[in-house]
Amino acid sequence: MGRLIKWLFILIILGVIGLTAYAYVGPFLGADFSPKQTEIRQSVTLDAG
């Protein structure tokens, strides 16, 4: 049981390292992480009674 937990912990650490590396290297490989931007205009009525 201890071996299983040890291997699971190692896999989690490797996964975190892999995701972090992909976040930094991904844009150079063609992955685009930026959100699509659109301008939204909405009129606001102030009720200054």
C-alpha distance matrix in Angstrom:
0.0 3.8 5.4 5.2 6.5 8.7 10.1 10.7 12.5 14.4 15.5 16.7 18.6 20.2 21.1 22.9 24.6 25.7 27.1 28.9 30.4 31.5 33.2 35.2 36.0 36.3 40.0 41.0 39.5 41.4 39.0 40.9 39.0 42.2 43.2 46.4 49.1 52.0 54.7 55.0 58.3 58.7 61.8 61.5 64.2 64.6 66.3 68.1 70.3
3.8 0.0 3.8 5.4 5.2 6.2 8.7 9.9 10.6 12.4 14.3 15.4 16.7 18.5 20.0 21.3 22.8 24.3 25.9 27.3 28.7 30.3 31.8 33.6 34.5 35.2 38.8 39.7 38.5 40.6 38.2 40.2 38.2 41.4 42.5 45.9 48.5 51.6 54.2 54.7 57.9 58.5 61.5 61.1 63.9 64.2 65.9 67.6 69.8
5.4 3.8 0.0 3.8 5.5 5.0 6.2 8.5 9.8 10.5 12.2 14.2 15.4 16.5 18.2 20.1 21.1 22.3 24.3 25.8 26.9 28.3 30.3 31.9 32.5 33.2 36.9 37.5 36.1 38.4 36.3 38.5 36.9 40.2 41.6 44.9 47.6 50.8 53.5 54.3 57.6 58.4 61.6 61.4 64.4 64.8 66.7 68.5 70.8
5.2 5.4 3.8 0.0 3.8 5.4 5.2 6.1 8.5 9.9 10.5 12.2 14.3 15.3 16.3 18.4 20.0 20.8 22.4 24.3 25.6 26.6 28.5 30.5 31.1 31.4 35.1 36.0 34.4 36.4 34.1 36.2 34.5 37.8 39.0 42.2 45.0 48.0 50.8 51.5 54.8 55.5 58.7 58.6 61.6 62.1 64.0 65.9 68.2
6.5 5.2 5.5 3.8 0.0 3.8 5.5 5.0 6.1 8.6 9.8 10.5 12.3 14.2 15.1 16.5 18.4 19.7 21.0 22.6 24.3 25.5 27.0 29.0 30.0 30.4 34.0 35.1 33.9 35.8 33.3 35.1 33.1 36.2 37.3 40.7 43.3 46.4 49.0 49.5 52.8 53.4 56.5 56.3 59.1 59.5 61.3 63.1 65.4
8.7 6.2 5.0 5.4 3.8 0.0 3.8 5.5 5.1 6.3 8.7 10.0 10.7 12.4 14.3 15.6 16.7 18.3 20.1 21.4 22.7 24.4 26.0 27.6 28.4 29.3 32.9 33.7 32.6 34.8 32.6 34.6 32.8 36.0 37.5 40.9 43.5 46.7 49.4 50.2 53.5 54.4 57.5 57.3 60.3 60.6 62.6 64.3 66.8
10.1 8.7 6.2 5.2 5.5 3.8 0.0 3.8 5.4 5.0 6.1 8.6 9.9 10.5 12.1 14.3 15.3 16.2 18.2 19.9 20.9 22.2 24.2 25.9 26.4 27.0 30.7 31.4 30.0 32.2 30.2 32.4 30.9 34.3 35.8 39.1 41.9 45.1 48.0 48.9 52.3 53.3 56.6 56.7 59.8 60.3 62.5 64.3 66.8
10.7 9.9 8.5 6.1 5.0 5.5 3.8 0.0 3.8 5.4 5.1 6.2 8.7 9.9 10.4 12.4 14.3 15.1 16.4 18.4 19.9 20.8 22.5 24.6 25.4 25.6 29.3 30.4 29.0 30.9 28.4 30.4 28.6 31.9 33.1 36.4 39.2 42.3 45.1 45.8 49.2 50.1 53.3 53.3 56.3 56.9 59.0 60.9 63.3
12.5 10.6 9.8 8.5 6.1 5.1 5.4 3.8 0.0 3.8 5.5 5.1 6.3 8.7 9.8 10.7 12.5 14.2 15.5 16.7 18.4 20.0 21.3 23.1 24.3 24.9 28.4 29.5 28.6 30.6 28.2 29.9 27.9 31.0 32.5 35.9 38.5 41.7 44.3 45.1 48.4 49.3 52.5 52.3 55.3 55.7 57.8 59.5 62.0
14.4 12.4 10.5 9.9 8.6 6.3 5.0 5.4 3.8 0.0 3.8 5.5 5.1 6.2 8.6 10.0 10.6 12.2 14.3 15.4 16.5 18.2 20.0 21.5 22.2 23.2 26.8 27.4 26.5 28.8 26.8 28.9 27.2 30.5 32.3 35.8 38.4 41.8 44.5 45.6 49.0 50.2 53.5 53.5 56.7 57.2 59.5 61.1 63.8
15.5 14.3 12.2 10.5 9.8 8.7 6.1 5.1 5.5 3.8 0.0 3.8 5.4 5.1 6.0 8.6 9.8 10.3 12.1 14.1 15.1 16.2 18.2 20.1 20.5 21.0 24.7 25.5 24.2 26.3 24.1 26.3 24.8 28.2 29.9 33.2 36.0 39.3 42.2 43.3 46.8 48.0 51.3 51.6 54.8 55.5 57.8 59.7 62.4
16.7 15.4 14.2 12.2 10.5 10.0 8.6 6.2 5.1 5.5 3.8 0.0 3.8 5.5 5.0 6.2 8.7 9.8 10.6 12.3 14.2 15.2 16.5 18.7 19.8 20.1 23.6 24.9 23.9 25.7 23.1 24.9 22.9 26.1 27.5 31.0 33.6 36.8 39.6 40.5 43.9 45.0 48.3 48.4 51.5 52.1 54.4 56.2 58.8
18.6 16.7 15.4 14.3 12.3 10.7 9.9 8.7 6.3 5.1 5.4 3.8 0.0 3.8 5.4 5.2 6.3 8.6 10.0 10.7 12.3 14.3 15.5 17.0 18.3 19.3 22.6 23.7 23.1 25.2 23.0 24.7 22.8 25.9 27.8 31.3 33.8 37.2 39.8 41.0 44.4 45.6 48.9 48.9 52.2 52.6 55.0 56.6 59.4
20.2 18.5 16.5 15.3 14.2 12.4 10.5 9.9 8.7 6.2 5.1 5.5 3.8 0.0 3.8 5.5 5.1 6.0 8.6 9.8 10.4 12.1 14.2 15.5 16.1 17.1 20.6 21.3 20.4 22.8 20.8 23.0 21.6 25.0 27.2 30.5 33.2 36.7 39.6 41.0 44.5 46.0 49.4 49.7 53.1 53.8 56.3 58.0 60.9
21.1 20.0 18.2 16.3 15.1 14.3 12.1 10.4 9.8 8.6 6.0 5.0 5.4 3.8 0.0 3.8 5.4 5.0 6.1 8.5 9.8 10.4 12.2 14.4 15.0 15.3 18.8 20.0 18.9 20.8 18.4 20.4 18.8 22.3 24.1 27.4 30.2 33.6 36.5 37.8 41.3 42.8 46.2 46.6 50.0 50.8 53.3 55.1 58.0
22.9 21.3 20.1 18.4 16.5 15.6 14.3 12.4 10.7 10.0 8.6 6.2 5.2 5.5 3.8 0.0 3.8 5.4 5.2 6.1 8.6 9.9 10.6 12.6 14.2 14.8 18.0 19.5 19.0 20.8 18.2 19.7 17.6 20.7 22.6 26.2 28.6 32.1 34.7 36.1 39.4 40.8 44.1 44.4 47.7 48.3 50.9 52.5 55.4
24.6 22.8 21.1 20.0 18.4 16.7 15.3 14.3 12.5 10.6 9.8 8.7 6.3 5.1 5.4 3.8 0.0 3.8 5.6 5.2 6.1 8.6 9.9 10.9 12.1 13.5 16.8 17.6 17.4 19.7 17.7 19.5 18.0 21.1 23.6 27.0 29.5 33.1 35.8 37.4 40.8 42.5 45.8 46.2 49.6 50.2 52.9 54.5 57.5
25.7 24.3 22.3 20.8 19.7 18.3 16.2 15.1 14.2 12.2 10.3 9.8 8.6 6.0 5.0 5.4 3.8 0.0 3.8 5.4 5.1 6.1 8.6 10.1 10.3 11.0 14.7 15.4 14.5 16.8 14.9 17.2 16.2 19.6 22.1 25.3 28.1 31.7 34.6 36.4 39.9 41.8 45.2 45.9 49.4 50.3 53.1 54.8 57.9
27.1 25.9 24.3 22.4 21.0 20.1 18.2 16.4 15.5 14.3 12.1 10.6 10.0 8.6 6.1 5.2 5.6 3.8 0.0 3.8 5.4 5.0 6.1 8.8 9.8 9.7 13.1 14.7 14.0 15.6 13.0 14.7 13.1 16.4 18.6 22.0 24.7 28.2 31.1 32.8 36.3 38.0 41.5 42.1 45.6 46.5 49.3 51.1 54.2
28.9 27.3 25.8 24.3 22.6 21.4 19.9 18.4 16.7 15.4 14.1 12.3 10.7 9.8 8.5 6.1 5.2 5.4 3.8 0.0 3.8 5.4 5.1 6.6 8.7 9.7 12.5 14.0 14.4 16.1 13.8 15.0 13.2 16.1 18.7 22.2 24.5 28.1 30.8 32.6 36.0 37.8 41.1 41.7 45.1 45.8 48.7 50.3 53.4
30.4 28.7 26.9 25.6 24.3 22.7 20.9 19.9 18.4 16.5 15.1 14.2 12.3 10.4 9.8 8.6 6.1 5.1 5.4 3.8 0.0 3.8 5.4 5.3 6.0 7.9 10.9 11.5 11.8 14.2 12.7 14.6 13.7 16.8 19.9 23.1 25.5 29.2 32.0 34.2 37.6 39.7 43.1 43.9 47.5 48.3 51.3 52.9 56.1
31.5 30.3 28.3 26.6 25.5 24.4 22.2 20.8 20.0 18.2 16.2 15.2 14.3 12.1 10.4 9.9 8.6 6.1 5.0 5.4 3.8 0.0 3.8 5.4 5.0 5.0 8.5 9.7 9.2 11.1 9.2 11.4 10.9 14.3 17.2 20.2 23.0 26.6 29.7 31.8 35.4 37.5 41.0 42.0 45.7 46.8 49.8 51.6 54.8
33.2 31.8 30.3 28.5 27.0 26.0 24.2 22.5 21.3 20.0 18.2 16.5 15.5 14.2 12.2 10.6 9.9 8.6 6.1 5.1 5.4 3.8 0.0 3.8 5.8 5.5 7.7 10.0 10.5 11.5 9.1 10.0 8.5 11.5 14.5 17.7 20.1 23.8 26.7 28.8 32.2 34.4 37.8 38.7 42.3 43.3 46.3 48.0 51.3
35.2 33.6 31.9 30.5 29.0 27.6 25.9 24.6 23.1 21.5 20.1 18.7 17.0 15.5 14.4 12.6 10.9 10.1 8.8 6.6 5.3 5.4 3.8 0.0 3.8 5.8 7.1 8.3 10.0 11.7 10.3 11.2 10.4 12.9 16.3 19.4 21.4 25.2 27.9 30.3 33.6 36.0 39.3 40.2 43.9 44.8 47.9 49.4 52.8
36.0 34.5 32.5 31.1 30.0 28.4 26.4 25.4 24.3 22.2 20.5 19.8 18.3 16.1 15.0 14.2 12.1 10.3 9.8 8.7 6.0 5.0 5.8 3.8 0.0 3.8 5.7 5.6 6.7 9.2 8.8 10.8 11.3 14.1 17.6 20.2 22.6 26.3 29.2 31.8 35.3 37.8 41.2 42.4 46.2 47.3 50.5 52.1 55.5
36.3 35.2 33.2 31.4 30.4 29.3 27.0 25.6 24.9 23.2 21.0 20.1 19.3 17.1 15.3 14.8 13.5 11.0 9.7 9.7 7.9 5.0 5.5 5.8 3.8 0.0 3.8 5.4 5.1 6.4 5.1 7.5 8.4 11.6 14.8 17.3 20.0 23.7 26.8 29.3 32.9 35.4 38.9 40.3 44.1 45.4 48.6 50.4 53.8
40.0 38.8 36.9 35.1 34.0 32.9 30.7 29.3 28.4 26.8 24.7 23.6 22.6 20.6 18.8 18.0 16.8 14.7 13.1 12.5 10.9 8.5 7.7 7.1 5.7 3.8 0.0 3.8 5.4 5.2 4.8 5.8 7.5 9.7 13.3 15.3 17.7 21.3 24.3 27.2 30.6 33.4 36.9 38.4 42.2 43.6 46.9 48.7 52.1
41.0 39.7 37.5 36.0 35.1 33.7 31.4 30.4 29.5 27.4 25.5 24.9 23.7 21.3 20.0 19.5 17.6 15.4 14.7 14.0 11.5 9.7 10.0 8.3 5.6 5.4 3.8 0.0 3.8 5.6 7.3 9.2 11.3 13.3 16.9 18.7 21.0 24.5 27.5 30.5 33.9 36.8 40.2 41.9 45.6 47.0 50.4 52.1 55.6
39.5 38.5 36.1 34.4 33.9 32.6 30.0 29.0 28.6 26.5 24.2 23.9 23.1 20.4 18.9 19.0 17.4 14.5 14.0 14.4 11.8 9.2 10.5 10.0 6.7 5.1 5.4 3.8 0.0 3.8 5.9 9.0 11.5 14.2 17.4 19.0 21.8 25.2 28.5 31.3 34.9 37.7 41.2 43.0 46.8 48.4 51.7 53.6 57.0
41.4 40.6 38.4 36.4 35.8 34.8 32.2 30.9 30.6 28.8 26.3 25.7 25.2 22.8 20.8 20.8 19.7 16.8 15.6 16.1 14.2 11.1 11.5 11.7 9.2 6.4 5.2 5.6 3.8 0.0 3.8 6.3 9.6 11.9 14.7 15.8 18.7 21.9 25.3 28.1 31.7 34.6 38.1 40.1 43.9 45.7 49.0 51.0 54.4
39.0 38.2 36.3 34.1 33.3 32.6 30.2 28.4 28.2 26.8 24.1 23.1 23.0 20.8 18.4 18.2 17.7 14.9 13.0 13.8 12.7 9.2 9.1 10.3 8.8 5.1 4.8 7.3 5.9 3.8 0.0 3.8 6.4 9.3 12.0 13.7 16.8 20.2 23.6 26.1 29.8 32.4 36.0 37.7 41.5 43.2 46.4 48.5 51.8
40.9 40.2 38.5 36.2 35.1 34.6 32.4 30.4 29.9 28.9 26.3 24.9 24.7 23.0 20.4 19.7 19.5 17.2 14.7 15.0 14.6 11.4 10.0 11.2 10.8 7.5 5.8 9.2 9.0 6.3 3.8 0.0 3.8 5.7 8.5 10.1 13.1 16.5 19.8 22.4 26.1 28.7 32.3 34.1 37.8 39.6 42.8 44.9 48.2
39.0 38.2 36.9 34.5 33.1 32.8 30.9 28.6 27.9 27.2 24.8 22.9 22.8 21.6 18.8 17.6 18.0 16.2 13.1 13.2 13.7 10.9 8.5 10.4 11.3 8.4 7.5 11.3 11.5 9.6 6.4 3.8 0.0 3.8 6.5 9.4 12.2 15.8 18.9 21.1 24.8 27.1 30.7 32.1 35.8 37.3 40.5 42.5 45.8
42.2 41.4 40.2 37.8 36.2 36.0 34.3 31.9 31.0 30.5 28.2 26.1 25.9 25.0 22.3 20.7 21.1 19.6 16.4 16.1 16.8 14.3 11.5 12.9 14.1 11.6 9.7 13.3 14.2 11.9 9.3 5.7 3.8 0.0 3.8 6.6 8.7 12.4 15.4 17.8 21.4 23.9 27.4 28.9 32.6 34.2 37.5 39.4 42.7
43.2 42.5 41.6 39.0 37.3 37.5 35.8 33.1 32.5 32.3 29.9 27.5 27.8 27.2 24.1 22.6 23.6 22.1 18.6 18.7 19.9 17.2 14.5 16.3 17.6 14.8 13.3 16.9 17.4 14.7 12.0 8.5 6.5 3.8 0.0 3.8 6.1 9.6 12.7 14.7 18.3 20.6 24.2 25.8 29.5 31.2 34.4 36.6 39.8
46.4 45.9 44.9 42.2 40.7 40.9 39.1 36.4 35.9 35.8 33.2 31.0 31.3 30.5 27.4 26.2 27.0 25.3 22.0 22.2 23.1 20.2 17.7 19.4 20.2 17.3 15.3 18.7 19.0 15.8 13.7 10.1 9.4 6.6 3.8 0.0 3.8 6.7 10.2 12.5 16.2 18.8 22.5 24.5 28.2 30.3 33.6 35.9 39.1
49.1 48.5 47.6 45.0 43.3 43.5 41.9 39.2 38.5 38.4 36.0 33.6 33.8 33.2 30.2 28.6 29.5 28.1 24.7 24.5 25.5 23.0 20.1 21.4 22.6 20.0 17.7 21.0 21.8 18.7 16.8 13.1 12.2 8.7 6.1 3.8 0.0 3.8 6.8 9.5 13.0 15.9 19.5 21.5 25.3 27.3 30.7 32.9 36.2
52.0 51.6 50.8 48.0 46.4 46.7 45.1 42.3 41.7 41.8 39.3 36.8 37.2 36.7 33.6 32.1 33.1 31.7 28.2 28.1 29.2 26.6 23.8 25.2 26.3 23.7 21.3 24.5 25.2 21.9 20.2 16.5 15.8 12.4 9.6 6.7 3.8 0.0 3.8 6.4 9.9 12.9 16.4 18.9 22.6 24.9 28.3 30.6 33.9
54.7 54.2 53.5 50.8 49.0 49.4 48.0 45.1 44.3 44.5 42.2 39.6 39.8 39.6 36.5 34.7 35.8 34.6 31.1 30.8 32.0 29.7 26.7 27.9 29.2 26.8 24.3 27.5 28.5 25.3 23.6 19.8 18.9 15.4 12.7 10.2 6.8 3.8 0.0 3.8 6.6 10.0 13.2 15.8 19.5 21.8 25.3 27.4 30.8
55.0 54.7 54.3 51.5 49.5 50.2 48.9 45.8 45.1 45.6 43.3 40.5 41.0 41.0 37.8 36.1 37.4 36.4 32.8 32.6 34.2 31.8 28.8 30.3 31.8 29.3 27.2 30.5 31.3 28.1 26.1 22.4 21.1 17.8 14.7 12.5 9.5 6.4 3.8 0.0 3.8 6.5 10.1 12.6 16.3 18.8 22.1 24.6 27.7
58.3 57.9 57.6 54.8 52.8 53.5 52.3 49.2 48.4 49.0 46.8 43.9 44.4 44.5 41.3 39.4 40.8 39.9 36.3 36.0 37.6 35.4 32.2 33.6 35.3 32.9 30.6 33.9 34.9 31.7 29.8 26.1 24.8 21.4 18.3 16.2 13.0 9.9 6.6 3.8 0.0 3.8 6.7 9.6 13.2 15.8 19.2 21.6 24.7
58.7 58.5 58.4 55.5 53.4 54.4 53.3 50.1 49.3 50.2 48.0 45.0 45.6 46.0 42.8 40.8 42.5 41.8 38.0 37.8 39.7 37.5 34.4 36.0 37.8 35.4 33.4 36.8 37.7 34.6 32.4 28.7 27.1 23.9 20.6 18.8 15.9 12.9 10.0 6.5 3.8 0.0 3.8 6.5 9.9 12.8 16.0 18.7 21.6
61.8 61.5 61.6 58.7 56.5 57.5 56.6 53.3 52.5 53.5 51.3 48.3 48.9 49.4 46.2 44.1 45.8 45.2 41.5 41.1 43.1 41.0 37.8 39.3 41.2 38.9 36.9 40.2 41.2 38.1 36.0 32.3 30.7 27.4 24.2 22.5 19.5 16.4 13.2 10.1 6.7 3.8 0.0 3.8 6.7 9.8 13.0 15.6 18.5
61.5 61.1 61.4 58.6 56.3 57.3 56.7 53.3 52.3 53.5 51.6 48.4 48.9 49.7 46.6 44.4 46.2 45.9 42.1 41.7 43.9 42.0 38.7 40.2 42.4 40.3 38.4 41.9 43.0 40.1 37.7 34.1 32.1 28.9 25.8 24.5 21.5 18.9 15.8 12.6 9.6 6.5 3.8 0.0 3.8 6.4 9.6 12.2 15.2
64.2 63.9 64.4 61.6 59.1 60.3 59.8 56.3 55.3 56.7 54.8 51.5 52.2 53.1 50.0 47.7 49.6 49.4 45.6 45.1 47.5 45.7 42.3 43.9 46.2 44.1 42.2 45.6 46.8 43.9 41.5 37.8 35.8 32.6 29.5 28.2 25.3 22.6 19.5 16.3 13.2 9.9 6.7 3.8 0.0 3.8 6.4 9.3 11.9
64.6 64.2 64.8 62.1 59.5 60.6 60.3 56.9 55.7 57.2 55.5 52.1 52.6 53.8 50.8 48.3 50.2 50.3 46.5 45.8 48.3 46.8 43.3 44.8 47.3 45.4 43.6 47.0 48.4 45.7 43.2 39.6 37.3 34.2 31.2 30.3 27.3 24.9 21.8 18.8 15.8 12.8 9.8 6.4 3.8 0.0 3.8 5.9 9.0
66.3 65.9 66.7 64.0 61.3 62.6 62.5 59.0 57.8 59.5 57.8 54.4 55.0 56.3 53.3 50.9 52.9 53.1 49.3 48.7 51.3 49.8 46.3 47.9 50.5 48.6 46.9 50.4 51.7 49.0 46.4 42.8 40.5 37.5 34.4 33.6 30.7 28.3 25.3 22.1 19.2 16.0 13.0 9.6 6.4 3.8 0.0 3.8 5.7
68.1 67.6 68.5 65.9 63.1 64.3 64.3 60.9 59.5 61.1 59.7 56.2 56.6 58.0 55.1 52.5 54.5 54.8 51.1 50.3 52.9 51.6 48.0 49.4 52.1 50.4 48.7 52.1 53.6 51.0 48.5 44.9 42.5 39.4 36.6 35.9 32.9 30.6 27.4 24.6 21.6 18.7 15.6 12.2 9.3 5.9 3.8 0.0 3.8
70.3 69.8 70.8 68.2 65.4 66.8 66.8 63.3 62.0 63.8 62.4 58.8 59.4 60.9 58.0 55.4 57.5 57.9 54.2 53.4 56.1 54.8 51.3 52.8 55.5 53.8 52.1 55.6 57.0 54.4 51.8 48.2 45.8 42.7 39.8 39.1 36.2 33.9 30.8 27.7 24.7 21.6 18.5 15.2 11.9 9.0 5.7 3.8 0.0
